[in-house]
Amino acid sequence: MESDSLQVRTYVNGTLYSILVRSSLKEHAAEIGLPDSLRALIEHSDDTLARQINYILEQLESPPADDGAASDDEDDDAEEDAEDEGDVDDDEARERP
């Protein structure tokens, strides 16, 4: 987060924001003191980075999302991918003599 590269900082901040919807990760972040570290980092950040960090802090302070909901969506995607692959295999099987 202290990288000189704006792209790296933006990527890291976006990743943190995205993964901190999971209650288990949010709890672990609190245990290791991430909110305090982020607040300290804001003091030494430009406006853009400070705004991104504030979004992450808001995510940390928001009520945890249901971890099961994210897993269900991932499972549905995996099932759809498997079905799509099955369709290709069936088509290939029909073309073979």
PyMOL commands that set and color helices and strands:
alter all, ss='L'
color gray80, all
select helices_A, chain A and resi 6-19+23-31+34-42+47-61+67-95
alter helices_A, ss='H'
color red, helices_A
deselect
rebuild
show_as cartoon
